[in-house]
């Protein structure tokens, strides 16, 4: 067992208090670039009409592309053997 702490990053909360409105993808990518272990995303199939926090959620249709991009970024940052 490792003594290392796991760092989880909630991309939505990081997005709400910035002077410029960053996209969830930009904020999540910054977290991965900084080396977080996990990214927490709020997703809804119809984010614009979600009962709460809808405008701050990622549309379900956009999830696959974002996960592929975050995975690509993580692999690019991993030490190469």
N, C-alpha and C positions, 0 to 999 in steps of 0.2 A: 504494500500500500504506500502510495506517495504522500508526502507531507505538503504537497503543492495545493494551493487553493484553486478551485475552479471558478473562473470568471464568466458570469452570464450577463448578457447585455440586452436590455429592453429597448429596442430601437424606437418604439413609439414615444416613450418618456423622454428620450434624448432629443426628440423632434419638437417638443412643444414650447420650449423656452429659448429659442434661437432668434436672433434679429432677422435672419433670412429664413424663409420656409424651405428647408431641405426636404427632399423626398425620403421616404422610408428606405428606399434602396441606397441612397447616398449615405444615410446615417448607419445603416447596417453594414455597408461596405467599409466605412471608417472603423467600425468596431472590429470587423474581421482583420482589417489592416493593422489594428493596434494589438492583435493577438488574443482576442477573447476566445473562450472555449465554446460558447453557445450564444446564439442570437434568438431572442424571444420576439415573435412578430404577432400582431393581432390581425387576423384575416377574416374576411366576410365575403360571402358569394355576391352580395349586392351592397358593398360598403357605403354607397351614397344614400342608401335607405335603411341602414342598420339602426336599431332602436337607440343605441348609445355609441358614442365615439366613432361613428361611421366615417366622417371625413378624415379621421386619423388612421383608419385601417387600410391594409393592403387588400386589393381586390383578389379574390381567390384565383381568377384567371391569370393574374400576374405572378402568382407564387412560384410556379415552376421555373420561369425565366430568372427570377431573383435568386432562387436556391442554386441554380446552375452557375450564375455569376459569382455568388459567394463561395461556392465550392471551387471554382476556377481560381479565384483570388487566393483562397486559403492554400491551395496546392502550389501556386506560384511563390508563396511566401515560405513554404516549408523548406528546411535545409535539404539540399540534394545529396544523395549518397555518393 
